[in-house]
Amino acid sequence: MRERTVLDDVAGVAGGVVSLLVGMRREMEAMARAAAEAVIRRLDLVTREEFEVVRELAQRAREENERLAARIAALEGKQPPRDEVEGTAP
């Protein structure tokens, strides 16, 4: 009976140690996460959402630029350059 009580006590202490270690691990993870978030805030990084918005704006600007370049090329192909019309060609 005494042996069983000692084993129960050891098991209880071991369970308490495991619970303590799990709690310490969670606390350390929370501290590490908070430290990492503080570093990220100091670096002034953009969020994924902000990046995607700017990326979409850049894509639209590229498309508009290509559209306008094609329009200019088409207009230039239909009309002679300005200096040839005015008779100032070299």
N, CA, C and O atoms as a GROMACS GRO file, in nm:
protein
  360
    1MET      N    1   0.083  -0.119   0.000
    1MET     CA    2   0.000   0.000   0.000
    1MET      C    3   0.088   0.125   0.000
    1MET      O    4   0.059   0.222  -0.071
    2ARG      N    5   0.191   0.124   0.077
    2ARG     CA    6   0.282   0.239   0.086
    2ARG      C    7   0.348   0.263  -0.049
    2ARG      O    8   0.368   0.378  -0.088
    3GLU      N    9   0.382   0.158  -0.119
    3GLU     CA   10   0.447   0.167  -0.249
    3GLU      C   11   0.352   0.233  -0.351
    3GLU      O   12   0.394   0.313  -0.435
    4ARG      N   13   0.227   0.198  -0.341
    4ARG     CA   14   0.127   0.254  -0.430
    4ARG      C   15   0.110   0.403  -0.403
    4ARG      O   16   0.094   0.480  -0.497
    5THR      N   17   0.112   0.445  -0.280
    5THR     CA   18   0.099   0.585  -0.244
    5THR      C   19   0.217   0.665  -0.297
    5THR      O   20   0.200   0.777  -0.347
    6VAL      N   21   0.335   0.610  -0.287
    6VAL     CA   22   0.455   0.678  -0.337
    6VAL      C   23   0.445   0.694  -0.488
    6VAL      O   24   0.477   0.800  -0.542
    7LEU      N   25   0.402   0.589  -0.558
    7LEU     CA   26   0.388   0.596  -0.702
    7LEU      C   27   0.281   0.697  -0.742
    7LEU      O   28   0.298   0.771  -0.839
    8ASP      N   29   0.174   0.701  -0.668
    8ASP     CA   30   0.070   0.801  -0.694
    8ASP      C   31   0.124   0.942  -0.674
    8ASP      O   32   0.094   1.033  -0.753
    9ASP      N   33   0.203   0.961  -0.571
    9ASP     CA   34   0.263   1.092  -0.545
    9ASP      C   35   0.359   1.132  -0.657
    9ASP      O   36   0.359   1.246  -0.704
   10VAL      N   37   0.441   1.035  -0.700
   10VAL     CA   38   0.537   1.062  -0.809
   10VAL      C   39   0.461   1.096  -0.937
   10VAL      O   40   0.499   1.188  -1.009
   11ALA      N   41   0.355   1.021  -0.966
   11ALA     CA   42   0.275   1.047  -1.085
   11ALA      C   43   0.210   1.185  -1.076
   11ALA      O   44   0.205   1.258  -1.176
   12GLY      N   45   0.163   1.221  -0.960
   12GLY     CA   46   0.102   1.353  -0.942
   12GLY      C   47   0.203   1.464  -0.962
   12GLY      O   48   0.173   1.565  -1.026
   13VAL      N   49   0.322   1.447  -0.907
   13VAL     CA   50   0.428   1.547  -0.924
   13VAL      C   51   0.468   1.555  -1.072
   13VAL      O   52   0.486   1.665  -1.125
   14ALA      N   53   0.483   1.441  -1.138
   14ALA     CA   54   0.519   1.439  -1.279
   14ALA      C   55   0.412   1.510  -1.362
   14ALA      O   56   0.445   1.586  -1.453
   15GLY      N   57   0.287   1.484  -1.332
   15GLY     CA   58   0.178   1.552  -1.402
   15GLY      C   59   0.183   1.702  -1.380
   15GLY      O   60   0.159   1.780  -1.473
   16GLY      N   61   0.214   1.743  -1.260
   16GLY     CA   62   0.226   1.885  -1.229
   16GLY      C   63   0.341   1.949  -1.304
   16GLY      O   64   0.330   2.062  -1.352
   17VAL      N   65   0.453   1.876  -1.314
   17VAL     CA   66   0.569   1.927  -1.388
   17VAL      C   67   0.534   1.943  -1.536
   17VAL      O   68   0.568   2.043  -1.598
   18VAL      N   69   0.466   1.843  -1.591
   18VAL     CA   70   0.427   1.850  -1.732
   18VAL      C   71   0.334   1.970  -1.754
   18VAL      O   72   0.350   2.044  -1.851
   19SER      N   73   0.238   1.989  -1.666
   19SER     CA   74   0.148   2.104  -1.678
   19SER      C   75   0.225   2.235  -1.669
   19SER      O   76   0.199   2.328  -1.744
   20LEU      N   77   0.320   2.240  -1.578
   20LEU     CA   78   0.402   2.359  -1.562
   20LEU      C   79   0.482   2.387  -1.689
   20LEU      O   80   0.488   2.501  -1.734
   21LEU      N   81   0.542   2.282  -1.747
   21LEU     CA   82   0.621   2.298  -1.869
   21LEU      C   83   0.534   2.343  -1.986
   21LEU      O   84   0.575   2.427  -2.066
   22VAL      N   85   0.415   2.286  -1.996
   22VAL     CA   86   0.324   2.326  -2.104
   22VAL      C   87   0.286   2.473  -2.087
   22VAL      O   88   0.282   2.548  -2.185
   23GLY      N   89   0.258   2.512  -1.966
   23GLY     CA   90   0.224   2.652  -1.940
   23GLY      C   91   0.341   2.745  -1.972
   23GLY      O   92   0.321   2.852  -2.029
   24MET      N   93   0.461   2.705  -1.935
   24MET     CA   94   0.579   2.785  -1.964
   24MET      C   95   0.600   2.796  -2.116
   24MET      O   96   0.636   2.902  -2.166
   25ARG      N   97   0.578   2.687  -2.187
   25ARG     CA   98   0.594   2.688  -2.332
   25ARG      C   99   0.496   2.786  -2.396
   25ARG      O  100   0.533   2.865  -2.483
   26ARG      N  101   0.371   2.782  -2.352
   26ARG     CA  102   0.271   2.874  -2.407
   26ARG      C  103   0.307   3.019  -2.377
   26ARG      O  104   0.292   3.106  -2.463
   27GLU      N  105   0.354   3.043  -2.257
   27GLU     CA  106   0.394   3.178  -2.219
   27GLU      C  107   0.512   3.227  -2.302
   27GLU      O  108   0.514   3.342  -2.346
   28MET      N  109   0.609   3.140  -2.325
   28MET     CA  110   0.726   3.177  -2.407
   28MET      C  111   0.684   3.202  -2.552
   28MET      O  112   0.735   3.294  -2.616
   29GLU      N  113   0.593   3.121  -2.604
   29GLU     CA  114   0.544   3.143  -2.740
   29GLU      C  115   0.474   3.278  -2.751
   29GLU      O  116   0.492   3.350  -2.849
   30ALA      N  117   0.394   3.311  -2.652
   30ALA     CA  118   0.323   3.438  -2.652
   30ALA      C  119   0.422   3.555  -2.645
   30ALA      O  120   0.404   3.656  -2.714
   31MET      N  121   0.525   3.541  -2.564
   31MET     CA  122   0.626   3.646  -2.554
   31MET      C  123   0.702   3.660  -2.686
   31MET      O  124   0.729   3.772  -2.730
   32ALA      N  125   0.738   3.549  -2.748
   32ALA     CA  126   0.810   3.553  -2.876
   32ALA      C  127   0.722   3.616  -2.984
   32ALA      O  128   0.771   3.695  -3.064
   33ARG      N  129   0.595   3.581  -2.985
   33ARG     CA  130   0.503   3.637  -3.084
   33ARG      C  131   0.490   3.788  -3.064
   33ARG      O  132   0.491   3.864  -3.161
   34ALA      N  133   0.479   3.832  -2.940
   34ALA     CA  134   0.467   3.975  -2.911
   34ALA      C  135   0.594   4.049  -2.952
   34ALA      O  136   0.587   4.159  -3.006
   35ALA      N  137   0.710   3.988  -2.927
   35ALA     CA  138   0.837   4.051  -2.966
   35ALA      C  139   0.847   4.060  -3.118
   35ALA      O  140   0.890   4.162  -3.172
   36ALA      N  141   0.808   3.955  -3.188
   36ALA     CA  142   0.813   3.955  -3.334
   36ALA      C  143   0.718   4.061  -3.391
   36ALA      O  144   0.754   4.131  -3.485
   37GLU      N  145   0.600   4.072  -3.336
   37GLU     CA  146   0.504   4.173  -3.382
   37GLU      C  147   0.557   4.313  -3.358
   37GLU      O  148   0.536   4.402  -3.441
   38ALA      N  149   0.626   4.335  -3.246
   38ALA     CA  150   0.684   4.466  -3.219
   38ALA      C  151   0.792   4.500  -3.321
   38ALA      O  152   0.801   4.614  -3.367
   39VAL      N  153   0.874   4.402  -3.356
   39VAL     CA  154   0.978   4.425  -3.457
   39VAL      C  155   0.914   4.457  -3.592
   39VAL      O  156   0.958   4.548  -3.661
   40ILE      N  157   0.811   4.384  -3.628
   40ILE     CA  158   0.744   4.408  -3.756
   40ILE      C  159   0.683   4.548  -3.759
   40ILE      O  160   0.691   4.616  -3.861
   41ARG      N  161   0.624   4.590  -3.649
   41ARG     CA  162   0.567   4.726  -3.644
   41ARG      C  163   0.676   4.832  -3.660
   41ARG      O  164   0.655   4.932  -3.729
   42ARG      N  165   0.791   4.810  -3.598
   42ARG     CA  166   0.901   4.906  -3.609
   42ARG      C  167   0.957   4.911  -3.751
   42ARG      O  168   1.003   5.016  -3.795
   43LEU      N  169   0.953   4.799  -3.822
   43LEU     CA  170   1.005   4.796  -3.958
   43LEU      C  171   0.912   4.865  -4.056
   43LEU      O  172   0.950   4.890  -4.170
   44ASP      N  173   0.792   4.897  -4.013
   44ASP     CA  174   0.692   4.966  -4.095
   44ASP      C  175   0.662   4.887  -4.223
   44ASP      O  176   0.659   4.943  -4.332
   45LEU      N  177   0.641   4.758  -4.207
   45LEU     CA  178   0.607   4.673  -4.319
   45LEU      C  179   0.460   4.690  -4.355
   45LEU      O  180   0.379   4.728  -4.271
   46VAL      N  181   0.428   4.663  -4.480
   46VAL     CA  182   0.289   4.672  -4.524
   46VAL      C  183   0.220   4.538  -4.501
   46VAL      O  184   0.284   4.433  -4.495
   47THR      N  185   0.090   4.545  -4.489
   47THR     CA  186   0.013   4.421  -4.475
   47THR      C  187  -0.006   4.358  -4.612
   47THR      O  188   0.015   4.424  -4.714
   48ARG      N  189  -0.045   4.235  -4.614
   48ARG     CA  190  -0.070   4.164  -4.740
   48ARG      C  191  -0.180   4.235  -4.818
   48ARG      O  192  -0.173   4.246  -4.940
   49GLU      N  193  -0.284   4.282  -4.747
   49GLU     CA  194  -0.394   4.350  -4.813
   49GLU      C  195  -0.348   4.479  -4.880
   49GLU      O  196  -0.386   4.507  -4.994
   50GLU      N  197  -0.265   4.557  -4.810
   50GLU     CA  198  -0.212   4.680  -4.868
   50GLU      C  199  -0.126   4.650  -4.991
   50GLU      O  200  -0.135   4.720  -5.092
   51PHE      N  201  -0.045   4.546  -4.981
   51PHE     CA  202   0.040   4.507  -5.094
   51PHE      C  203  -0.044   4.470  -5.215
   51PHE      O  204  -0.014   4.510  -5.327
   52GLU      N  205  -0.150   4.392  -5.192
   52GLU     CA  206  -0.235   4.349  -5.303
   52GLU      C  207  -0.305   4.468  -5.369
   52GLU      O  208  -0.320   4.470  -5.491
   53VAL      N  209  -0.347   4.567  -5.291
   53VAL     CA  210  -0.411   4.685  -5.347
   53VAL      C  211  -0.313   4.760  -5.437
   53VAL      O  212  -0.348   4.798  -5.549
   54VAL      N  213  -0.192   4.782  -5.389
   54VAL     CA  214  -0.092   4.854  -5.468
   54VAL      C  215  -0.055   4.774  -5.592
   54VAL      O  216  -0.034   4.830  -5.700
   55ARG      N  217  -0.045   4.643  -5.578
   55ARG     CA  218  -0.014   4.558  -5.692
   55ARG      C  219  -0.122   4.569  -5.800
   55ARG      O  220  -0.091   4.577  -5.920
   56GLU      N  221  -0.246   4.570  -5.758
   56GLU     CA  222  -0.358   4.584  -5.852
   56GLU      C  223  -0.352   4.720  -5.922
   56GLU      O  224  -0.375   4.729  -6.043
   57LEU      N  225  -0.323   4.826  -5.847
   57LEU     CA  226  -0.310   4.959  -5.907
   57LEU      C  227  -0.197   4.963  -6.009
   57LEU      O  228  -0.212   5.022  -6.116
   58ALA      N  229  -0.085   4.901  -5.977
   58ALA     CA  230   0.028   4.897  -6.070
   58ALA      C  231  -0.008   4.820  -6.196
   58ALA      O  232   0.028   4.861  -6.306
   59GLN      N  233  -0.078   4.710  -6.180
   59GLN     CA  234  -0.120   4.631  -6.296
   59GLN      C  235  -0.212   4.713  -6.386
   59GLN      O  236  -0.197   4.712  -6.508
   60ARG      N  237  -0.306   4.783  -6.327
   60ARG     CA  238  -0.397   4.868  -6.406
   60ARG      C  239  -0.320   4.978  -6.478
   60ARG      O  240  -0.348   5.009  -6.594
   61ALA      N  241  -0.223   5.038  -6.408
   61ALA     CA  242  -0.143   5.144  -6.470
   61ALA      C  243  -0.062   5.089  -6.587
   61ALA      O  244  -0.051   5.155  -6.690
   62ARG      N  245  -0.005   4.969  -6.573
   62ARG     CA  246   0.068   4.907  -6.684
   62ARG      C  247  -0.023   4.883  -6.803
   62ARG      O  248   0.014   4.910  -6.917
   63GLU      N  249  -0.142   4.831  -6.776
   63GLU     CA  250  -0.237   4.805  -6.884
   63GLU      C  251  -0.277   4.934  -6.954
   63GLU      O  252  -0.286   4.937  -7.077
   64GLU      N  253  -0.302   5.040  -6.878
   64GLU     CA  254  -0.338   5.169  -6.936
   64GLU      C  255  -0.221   5.224  -7.018
   64GLU      O  256  -0.242   5.279  -7.126
   65ASN      N  257  -0.101   5.208  -6.967
   65ASN     CA  258   0.018   5.255  -7.039
   65ASN      C  259   0.033   5.181  -7.172
   65ASN      O  260   0.063   5.243  -7.275
   66GLU      N  261   0.012   5.050  -7.171
   66GLU     CA  262   0.020   4.972  -7.294
   66GLU      C  263  -0.090   5.014  -7.393
   66GLU      O  264  -0.065   5.024  -7.513
   67ARG      N  265  -0.209   5.037  -7.341
   67ARG     CA  266  -0.320   5.079  -7.426
   67ARG      C  267  -0.291   5.214  -7.492
   67ARG      O  268  -0.313   5.232  -7.611
   68LEU      N  269  -0.242   5.307  -7.412
   68LEU     CA  270  -0.210   5.439  -7.465
   68LEU      C  271  -0.092   5.434  -7.563
   68LEU      O  272  -0.093   5.506  -7.663
   69ALA      N  273   0.008   5.350  -7.535
   69ALA     CA  274   0.122   5.337  -7.626
   69ALA      C  275   0.075   5.281  -7.760
   69ALA      O  276   0.121   5.327  -7.865
   70ALA      N  277  -0.016   5.185  -7.758
   70ALA     CA  278  -0.069   5.129  -7.882
   70ALA      C  279  -0.151   5.235  -7.957
   70ALA      O  280  -0.144   5.243  -8.079
   71ARG      N  281  -0.225   5.315  -7.886
   71ARG     CA  282  -0.305   5.420  -7.948
   71ARG      C  283  -0.215   5.525  -8.013
   71ARG      O  284  -0.240   5.570  -8.125
   72ILE      N  285  -0.110   5.563  -7.942
   72ILE     CA  286  -0.015   5.660  -7.997
   72ILE      C  287   0.050   5.604  -8.122
   72ILE      O  288   0.063   5.673  -8.223
   73ALA      N  289   0.092   5.477  -8.115
   73ALA     CA  290   0.155   5.415  -8.232
   73ALA      C  291   0.059   5.412  -8.349
   73ALA      O  292   0.100   5.437  -8.463
   74ALA      N  293  -0.067   5.384  -8.324
   74ALA     CA  294  -0.167   5.381  -8.432
   74ALA      C  295  -0.186   5.521  -8.490
   74ALA      O  296  -0.193   5.537  -8.612
   75LEU      N  297  -0.194   5.621  -8.404
   75LEU     CA  298  -0.211   5.758  -8.452
   75LEU      C  299  -0.089   5.806  -8.528
   75LEU      O  300  -0.102   5.874  -8.630
   76GLU      N  301   0.029   5.772  -8.481
   76GLU     CA  302   0.151   5.811  -8.551
   76GLU      C  303   0.163   5.741  -8.685
   76GLU      O  304   0.220   5.796  -8.779
   77GLY      N  305   0.110   5.622  -8.695
   77GLY     CA  306   0.114   5.549  -8.821
   77GLY      C  307   0.019   5.608  -8.923
   77GLY      O  308   0.042   5.593  -9.043
   78LYS      N  309  -0.086   5.675  -8.882
   78LYS     CA  310  -0.185   5.732  -8.971
   78LYS      C  311  -0.147   5.873  -9.016
   78LYS      O  312  -0.189   5.917  -9.123
   79GLN      N  313  -0.070   5.942  -8.935
   79GLN     CA  314  -0.034   6.079  -8.967
   79GLN      C  315   0.117   6.090  -8.982
   79GLN      O  316   0.191   6.024  -8.909
   80PRO      N  317   0.164   6.172  -9.075
   80PRO     CA  318   0.309   6.192  -9.086
   80PRO      C  319   0.359   6.269  -8.965
   80PRO      O  320   0.283   6.342  -8.902
   81PRO      N  321   0.486   6.254  -8.934
   81PRO     CA  322   0.541   6.331  -8.821
   81PRO      C  323   0.521   6.480  -8.843
   81PRO      O  324   0.514   6.526  -8.957
   82ARG      N  325   0.512   6.553  -8.738
   82ARG     CA  326   0.476   6.694  -8.741
   82ARG      C  327   0.574   6.778  -8.824
   82ARG      O  328   0.530   6.867  -8.896
   83ASP      N  329   0.705   6.751  -8.816
   83ASP     CA  330   0.802   6.832  -8.888
   83ASP      C  331   0.792   6.813  -9.040
   83ASP      O  332   0.828   6.903  -9.115
   84GLU      N  333   0.743   6.697  -9.086
   84GLU     CA  334   0.725   6.676  -9.229
   84GLU      C  335   0.604   6.754  -9.281
   84GLU      O  336   0.606   6.799  -9.395
   85VAL      N  337   0.503   6.769  -9.202
   85VAL     CA  338   0.382   6.842  -9.242
   85VAL      C  339   0.414   6.991  -9.256
   85VAL      O  340   0.367   7.056  -9.349
   86GLU      N  341   0.494   7.043  -9.165
   86GLU     CA  342   0.525   7.186  -9.164
   86GLU      C  343   0.638   7.219  -9.259
   86GLU      O  344   0.670   7.337  -9.278
   87GLY      N  345   0.700   7.118  -9.320
   87GLY     CA  346   0.808   7.143  -9.414
   87GLY      C  347   0.938   7.176  -9.347
   87GLY      O  348   1.024   7.241  -9.407
   88THR      N  349   0.955   7.133  -9.223
   88THR     CA  350   1.079   7.161  -9.151
   88THR      C  351   1.166   7.039  -9.138
   88THR      O  352   1.253   7.034  -9.051
   89ALA      N  353   1.144   6.940  -9.223
   89ALA     CA  354   1.224   6.819  -9.213
   89ALA      C  355   1.367   6.850  -9.252
   89ALA      O  356   1.389   6.929  -9.344
   90PRO      N  357   1.464   6.790  -9.188
   90PRO     CA  358   1.604   6.817  -9.221
   90PRO      C  359   1.643   6.764  -9.356
   90PRO      O  360   1.758   6.779  -9.397
   0.00000   0.00000   0.00000
